[in-house]
Amino acid sequence: MRSNRLHAIRLKHVEPLAIETALTEFDVLANPLMNKGTAFSEAERDEFKLHGLLPPSVQTLEEQVSRRLEALRALPTDLDRYVMLRELQDSNETLFYAVLTPHIEEMLPLIYTPTVGAGCQRFSHLYRKPRGLFLSYPHKDLMRKILAHPRFDSVEAIVVTDGERILGLGDQGAGGMGIPIGKLALYVGCGGLHPATTLPITLDVGTDNKDCLSDPLYIGWRHERVRGPEYDAFIDEFISAVKERWPHVLLQWEDFAKANASRLLERYRNALCTFNDDVQGTASVATGTLLSAVNVTGVPLSEQRIAVLGAGSAGCGISSLLHRALVDAGLSPEEASRRFFLVDRAGLMVEGLTDMTTLEPFQTRFVQPAAAIAGWTLETAGRVSLLDVMKNAHPTVLIGVSGQAGAFSEAIVREMARHCAQPVIFPLSNPTSSCEALPQDLLDWTDGRVVLGTGSPFPPVERDGRPFKVDQTNNSYIFPGVGLAAIALKLPSIPDSLFMAAARALASISPARANPRANLLPPVSDLRRVSYTVALAVGLQAHREGLLDAALGIDEIEALIRAKIWEPRYPTMRHVAAADDGR
């Protein structure tokens, strides 16, 4: 009888990477981590009994990539391309990453934002093959048994969601699985993790999306969302099971709702190596991009006044890390807090106008005192709008994480530009359909003076009479490098200081440092180099803070990080008899 252990991918960390398996024939071709398709050599076809199952021509990986690119580019829509890439990932992961990695600028919008949003909305209708784990509330007692399967022995990185706040699209239930799948693809493509070490997980606690519940093809648990103590107990059981199964795993929280995102992060951030990308990754890339913008505007960080539309976990996460940067620049904590103007649906958060009982703990630091708006002229009594903030506070920076398309109106932007020589504006909401303003509009409304970055990709805009590429202020500049360092160095936790180190590392390689008319961020095509730079900076900061073995030298930190970077090349493969059991 074949041992279950032989169903797992057993990686030999030698050069080149090797796989040993007792599988043959269709079982090998059906395994995306083993399948080479037409690239199996004649000897491998003999050893694994593949003759007749494949066409006779033996082709190179480069030839396979050319074929896939030709087919991909011939498809009519980005959603069609997303589906094709997902199917390629599920059939041949090495080929998938050989397509993705050298063409990351072309592929990023297809495997992640904005196309992943439509992929999540259509997930139940597009579902083909299992990938990752759906840990559903009705099966909570099976959680440890599910995680214990030998196929997960190599896992080092988990991205988990409960699907409640997917991008700017809201509750997508089980369809939110598209996010962990996409994020882990970027961990591999940008950070260099081996795909066998990654595991996407969806915690299916139901959904309040009526469209999902009424859809006969919906694949998730057809039940309203579990909340309160039952939800917390389920999460606690999940974390306990993960820690028991993988003591050194990296766990990334993704797209949890405001009421849970920061709360769960604070509860578990010191229990294992974990972070929330919506809170900390978004904050780090926004901080790094703003530090780059300072080189363009010439206005010191200590003199910035920052308006943020969207006072949820992302907006407050950005504000918290920028607050740390302002304090590092010489401001007192109290003075730094007064530089932030956070606006939510009810307007500016200010004493006397904001219902303090409805605020989350992470929001209270940024509530303006009533005295700060004394004498302000308001459009509507009892409410301070974003336009009021522009007219009275004269912010130098405007950041959008509201999910409200068009929220940065012409009137708001023109008012900001009246008081600021070079307004810095980052409409960061994803997907593209939720972006607060279009880049070309921002240029037009500021007479070309805006310094901008967007969360989603946009076509080039016209600046100074010629095309100019819009900076994509996307978390993919940060989280792959942070995760690479965390895994390579076995970090016990990831404090906010490491995200500040990541932000400063990103700013250090800004093209605008040498040329103020250049981009704030390196090109997306350079994300592998960016991720390595971030990983090294995070590793060195972790060493300074005593998070690593004090005997570990700088050269060893760099070597450990480099050793974790996988290149998409086919492994050597060796057939072993089932009785060998791999031990």
N, C-alpha and C positions, 0 to 999 in steps of 0.2 A: 504493500500500500504506500502511495506517495506521501511523504511527510509534508505537513502544512508549511514547514519552514521553507521548503523549496519554492513556495509561491511568492516569497519575498524577494526583492531585489537585493542581492548581496554585493555591495560595492567594495572593490579592492582599491584602496587609495594609493595606487602606484601609478607611474606614468608609462603608458597611457592607462586611463581608467578601464577597469575590466569588470565584467559581469560573469558570474558562474550560475548556471541554472540546469535543472533537470528537465525543463520544458522542451518540447520539440514541436515541429509542424505548426498547425494553426494557433496553438497556445503561445508560441513565440511571436507570431505575426500579430496576434490580438493584444499583446502587451505593449503599450506605447513607450515604455522605457527600454524595451529590448528591440522593438521592430526597427529594421533598417530599410524595409521595402526592397526596391531594386538594387540597393547598395550592398546587400549580403554578398560576400565573396563566394567563389566556387567552392572553396574549402568549407565555409560556413554552411553553404547549402547542402553539402554532403553530410556534415556533422549534425545538423538540425533537421534533416529530411525535408528540405524546402524545394527540391526540384519538382517542377510541375505546378507548384503553388504560386510561383513567380514567373514572369516572362523571362526568357533566357538571357537578355542583355544585362550585364553587370554595370551599374552606373555609379558615378561619384556623387558625393553629397552636394557639390557645387552644381552638378547637372540637375539634381532633384530640386534644388532651390530655384533655379531658373525656370523650371516647369511650373512650380507652385506660384511664383511671382507672376508669370504670364497669365495663369488662370485667375489669380486673385485680381489683377488689374483689369481683367476683362469683365468683371461682374458689374452690374448696374448701380448698386447702392452700397453704402457703408455697412448697413445691417447684413446684407448678403456676404460681405467680406468678413464681418465679425463671425458669422455662422461658419464660414469656410475655415477660418483660422481656429475656431474652437474645435471643429471636427478634425483638423490636422493635429492639434494638440492631443486629442484623444486617441489618435491612431499612431503618431510618430513624434514623440516629444523632441528628440534631437533635431529632426528636420524643422519642426515648428520654431525652435529657438535659433536655428541657423538662418531661418527667414527673418525672425524678429530682431536679433541682436545687431546685425550690421545695417538694418533698415529701420532702426527704432523711431526715427522721426516720422517716417511714413506709417509705421504700424501702431504707434502709441495711440493715436485717435481712434483706431479700429478696435484694439483690445481693451482700451480703457475709455476715459472720458473723451468725447461725449457719447460714443456709440454704445458703451457698456450700459448706459441708462436705458436705451431701447432694448438692449439684450435682457436686462432685468425685468422690464415690463412684459417682455414676450417669453420669459424664461420657460414657463410651463408649456408653451406651444412649440418651443424650439428644442426641448429636452430630448437628448439622444442617448447618451451613455453616462454611467455613474462617474462622478469625479468629486473627491472630497467626501465629507460626512455630513449628513443631516441628522442631528441629534434632536429628536422631537420630544416634547413634554410627555406624551403618553408612554414613551419608552425610556423614561428617565432611569428606571431601575436597571436598564441594560447598558448604561453608559460605559462603565468600566470594562465590560465584556467586549463592547464594540471597539474601544480604544486599544484593547489588548492584542488585537490581531497582529501576527508577525509582519504583515505587509507594511506596518507603520513603524517598524523598528528603527529606520533611518531618519525619522522625522526630527528636524531641528527648528523649523519655523512654522508657526500656525497663524493664519489670519482668520478671525472669527467675527461674525455678525449675527444680529437677531433680525435683520431686515426691516427695522422700523423706520429708519430715516435714510433712505437710499438717495445719495446726492441731494438734489433739490426736488426729488420726485415723491418723497414721503414713504409710507408703509408699502413695501412690496412683498412682505411675507417671505415664503421660501424662495421666491424669485431673486431675493437679495444675494443668493449664492454667487451670482455673477461678479459681485464685488470682490470677495476673497479670491476667487479664481483669477480675476484680472490683476489684483494687487500682487499675488504670488508670481504671476507671469513676469511682472516688472521686477520682483526680487531676483528672479533668475536672469532676465534679459539685461537689467541694469546693474544689479549688485553681484551677479555671478554665482548665486547659490545653485547647488545641484538640484534639479527638479525632483529627484527622489526624496529630498530632505524637506519638502514643503507639503503642507496639508491645509486645504481650505475647509472651514467648518461653518455651518449654519445652525444656530440654535433656534429650532422651530418651536416657538411658544405661541403659535397662532398668528392671526392677523386681523386688524380692524378695517382692512381694505375691502369694501363691499364688492368691488369688481372681482377681486380674487375669490372671495367666498362664494360668489354666484357663478363663477366660471367652471363649467363641468370638466375642463381640462387642467384645473389648478392642481399642482402636484404636492402641495404642502398639507399640513394638518388643518382641516376645515373647521376652525374654531376661533372665537374671539381671543384676543391676546390675553395671556395669563399675566397678571400684574401683582403688585404688593408682595407680601411675605412668600407666596408660592413661587413667584418669579425669582426673588432673591435666593431662596433655598435651591432652586434649580441652577442658578449661576454659581452658587457656592459649591454645589456638588460637582459641577463641571470643572471649576478651578482645582478642587481637591483631586479629582481624577487625573487631570492634566499633570499636576505636580508629581503625582505618584508614578505616572507612566513615563514622563520625560523630565527629570529633575532640572535639566539645563536648557529647556526649550525657550525659544522666543515666542511670546504671544502678543499679537497685535489686535487691538479692538478696532472695529471698523463699522461706521454708520449706525451707531446706537443713538437713540433719541436723547434730546437735551437732558431730560430728567434722569437718565441713566448713565450717560457717557462719562461725565466728570466724577459722578458718585462712585461708579464701579472702578474707575481708574484710581481714585484715592483709596478705595478699600483694598485693592490688590496690588498696588504698584510696588510695595516692598515685600510682597509674598513670593514673587517670582519675577523673572525678567520680562517686563511687559510695558507697553505704552499704547496710547490711543492716538492714531494718526490724524483723526479729525481735530483733536485738541492740540497735540504737541507737534505733529508733522506739519500741519497747516501753519502753526505759529512759527516754526523754525524757518520755513521757506519764505514766509512773509517778512520775517525779521531780516533774513539774509538779503532779500531783495531790497528792503528799505535801506539797509546799510550800504548796498550798492548805489541806491538812488542818491544818498548823501554826497557821493562823489560827483554826481551830475549837477545837483542843485547848489552845492556849496553851503547849504544851511546845516550847521552842526546838529547832530542827533539831539543834543541837549536843548535845542530851540524848537524842536518839532511839536506841533499840536495835532493830535490824531483823532479823527472821527471814524467810528466804526458802525456800519449799518448791519445789524444782526448781533444781538447780545446773548446768543446762545453759547454752547460749549466751544464752537470754533472761534467766535468773536472774542470771547473772554480768554480763550487760550492764546490767541494772537496778542491780545492786550497784556496778558500776564508776562509773556516772554519779552515783549517790547518794554514793559515796565521795568523788568530786570536790566535791560539794555540802557534805559534812561538813568537808572540808579548807578550803573557802572560808568555812565558818562558824567556823573557828578551831582545829579539831583538827589534830594532826600526822597525817601519813599512816599511821603505825603505830597511833596511837590510833583513827583512823577505821576501820581494818581490823578491829580488835577489836570494833567495834559490830555486825558482821554475823555472823549464824548461818545458814549455808547447809546445808540438809538435802536429801539425795538419797535414793535407794533404800536405801543402806547406812546412813543416819542422818546425824547432824551430821558435817561434814567437820572432823576434828580430828586433830592429830598423834598417832601411836601407834595410832589406830583406823582411819584411812583409808589405803588402799593408795596411796601417793603416785605409784607407777609408772603408775597407771591414770588419773591426772588430766591434763586438758588444761592448757596453760600459763596460760590465762585464769582457771583455777580456783584456782591455788595461792595467790594473794594472800589468799584468804578462808578458808584453813584455820586454824582456831583452834589456838593452842598448847596442849599438854597441861596446862599449869598453869592454863589458863582454866577447866577443868572439874574441877580438883582439889577434892575435897570434895562434888561433886554426888552426889545420890542418884538412881540410875538404875533404871528398871523392869527392864531386861535388861542384865546385865553385858557389857561389850564393845561396846555399841551405844547411841548417844544418839539417842533418838527426838524427834520434834517436841514431844510432850507433855513430855518431859524438859526440853527447851529452855524451854518455858513455865514449868515449875515452878522452874527454877534461874536462868535468865537474865532472866526477866521482860521480854520484848520489849514495846515500845510500838507496833510496826508488824509486821504479818504479811502477806506477799505470796505469792501462789500462782501459779506458772507450771509446774505439774507435769503437767497433763493428767489428773489423778486426781480423778474425780468424788467428792465427799464427803470429801476428804482432811482438810478442816478440821472435825473431829468436834465434837460438843457438848462432850465432855470437854476438848478442846484449847482451844476458844473460851472456855468458862467459866473455865478455869484462867488464861488470859490476862487475862480481865476482872477476876479477883480481885486482880490486882496493878497494874491500869491503869485510871484513871478514865474515859478515853475511848479504847479501843483502836482503832487504825486498821487496817482489814483490807481487802485488795484481792485477792479471788479472780479472777485474770485469765485463766485458761485458757479457750480457745475450742475448739469451739463450746460452746453452753450445756450440752450433755450431759457435757462434761468439766470443768465449773466446780467448784472445790473446796468451795463451800458456797452455799446459796441465801440471798439477801438477807434474806428474812423470818426464816429461822432465826437468822441472825447478830444481828438485832435482838432476837429473843426470848431468845437465850442470853446477851445482854449487858444485858438489861433496858432496851433502847432506847439504850444509850450508845455503840454502835459508830459509827465514821465509816467509811463503806464506799464502794467503787467496784468495778465488775465489768467484765470484758473484753467480755462479750456483753450484749445488751439483755435486761432483765427487766421484767415488769409493775411498776407502782407498788406499794410496800409501805405498811403502816400505821405511821405514826410520830406520836406526840402526838395520837392519835385521829383522824388524817386521812391521806389518801393522800399519799405522798411519792415523787417520781420518783427512781429509782436512777441514780447517775452511771455512765455507760458509759465506763470508763477505757480507751478504744479508741485504737489508733494513728492513726485517721483525724483525731484532733485535731492530729497532728504532721506526718506524712509529706507530706500535700498541700502544706502551707506551706513545708516545707523544700525540696521538689522545685521548687515555684514559684520560690523565690529562686534555687536553683541554676541553673535554666534561664534565667531572666530576666537574671541577672547573670553567666552563664557561669563559675560557680565552677570552679576547677581541681580542687578536692577538698573534702571535707566533714569537717573534724576534729570530734572530740567536743565541743569548745567551742561549736560551732554548735548542737549538740543541747541543750547546757545553756542557751544563749540561747533556744532554742525552748521549753524547759521553763519558764523564768522568764517568758517572754511569756504562756504559757498560764496560769500562776499569777496573773499581773497582771490578768487579766480574770475571775478566779474570782468568782462571785456571793457566796461566803462571805467575801470581803474586807470587804464592807459589812454582811453579816448572817451570823453564825456558824451560824444555823439553816438557811441557804440551801444550795443545792447547791455542791459543790466545783468543778464544771465548768460552763461555759456550756451551754445546751441544744444538742442535736445539730442542731436546726433552724438554728442560727447558725454552722454549720461554715464557710460561705464567709467570714464576717467573721473567724472564728478563724484560718483559713488565711492570710488577708491579714496579720493581726496577727503571726502566726508568721513569715511570709515577710519582713516588714519588719524584725523583730528579728534574724533570721538575716542579712539583708543588711547591717544596720548593724554587727553583730558581725564579719562577714567584712571589712568596710571597716576596722574598728579593727585587725584582725589582718594587714592588708596583703594580703589575698587578692584585692582588687579594685584597679583603677587608682586611684592616690592622688588623681588629679585629679577623680575622680567625686564629685560633691556629694551630700548627703543627699537633696535634692529630686530629683536625677536617679535615685537608687536607687529612690525611691518611684514615679517615673514609669515606669521600666523594668518594675517589678513590675506596676503597674496595666495597662500595655500588653499584658501577657501573659494577662490574664484575659478569657476568652471567655464570652460569654453565648449560650445556646442559642436562636438566632434563625436563620431560614432565610437563606442567603446569596443575593445576586443571582447570576444565572447568565448566561453569554454563550456562544453557540455559536461555535466557531472552526473553520475548514476544516482538514482533516488536513494539508494542505501547509504550514500555518502552523508546525507542530511546536512551538509554544509558545516560540519563542526570539526 
